[in-house]
Amino acid sequence: MVEVVVAKLGLDSSTNSHVVILQEKDGHRLLPIWIGQPEADSIVMEMKNVRRERPLTHDLCKNLIVGLGGTLRRVQITKVQKSTYYAELHVARPEGLVQIDARPSDSIAIALRLSAPIYAQESLLTAVVEEEGEDSVATAESQARLDEMKLTAEQLKERLENLRPEDLGKFNI
């Protein structure tokens, strides 16, 4: 597992879906995960430190973990199967460690609220590297998602590098 951080959040104009870009902590490898708008809103709200009068779902999850005497030790993004990403919340309780199956988008929103580290399976990370003057992407399972969207490595890199504030809509991070 490799520790990652939220690098960008934006809108993929080709699919009209939100995408969170996780980046290897102190590194260059990336993991793009397509997510729903409510989860994107929740992640942005936490990153911008926006508070609501009443708790939203991810705030409720935080309150449940803490209220039941737990500590979120880490989030792990474990695999992708048939374009679906899988994650686990690792919650420490006095009785022991509990691993909870969760969507990566929810896991990221909860991890941000509890200042917990996020880890990704190394095979999911996409390394942008220079080879003989051409950009290429070294990847494993995440490439299947990109192929499905008919993106080449060069197109992904170009799309990520050319994100403009207006592409992010209200997600101007």
Buried (B, 14 or more C-beta within 10 A) or exposed (E): BBBBBBBBBBBBEEEEBBBBBBBBEEEEBBBBBBBEEBBBBBBBBBBEEEEEEEEBEBBEBBEEBEEEEBEBBBBBBBBBEEEEBBBBBBBBEEEEEBEBEBBBBBBBBBBBBBEBBBBBBEEBBBEBEEEEEEBBBEBEBBBBBBEEBEBEBEEBBEBBEEBEEEBBEEBEE
